């Protein structure tokens, strides 16, 4: 993905990167990607680290025997977790192109401590659901049906670990949104190249006979630009700059 970002940067900015500066620009691009993903709250590569172990044979049940799980349903897109507030009519998720299925699930401890995957057990499928689109191609809300509200309310009373929603969807990526997020990503790369993360931003002064260095640049982070801020807020998921809730 890094090569694609560098190509996108040179295309949008018209700048040619000398070979001797390419390693620095790759480092800046990597940091810029991390900064933007942190503000949005979702992966621009569309990746997921969710592993479904199976389906509970008794539906909304928090006392589950892993040895008796039913087979997991076929995954059509990528899985992502989200919390759900029973007081709100819509489930806020990351930007999607298509929602395939919504499940009520329980996150469980992984048996492989070296694995970075998040293991979960599906309790039941939530249907019908109605995806809400904010543009002709992309949405980030799913209308909550009555079953979802009843199911979670019942489970929250018996076990707080059972309050997660699993969504199988085709999620938006940088390739899908390069027209709107590409310029913002380029701004982050330029910000870092101009001093946001580099030693040229260091200033020195003498304090009590000792030389003290500190960062003294005046560069403004791209997300503080009102136009960029509106873009980020429009495309941010529930774990982006507007909300930092975690559910596991």
Secondary structure, DSSP 8 states (H G I E B T S, - for coil): -HHHHHHHHHHHH-----GGGHHHHHHHHHHHHHHHHHHHTS-TT----EEEEEE-TTSS-SS--GGG-B-----SSEEEEE---TTSSEEEEEEEEEEEEEEEEEE---S-TT---EEEEEEEE--S-EEEESSSS-EEEEE--HHHHHHHHHHHHH-GGG-EEEEEEEE--TTTTHHHHHHHHHHHHHHIIIIISSGGGEEEEEETTEEEEEE------GGGSHHHHHHHHHH--TTSTT------
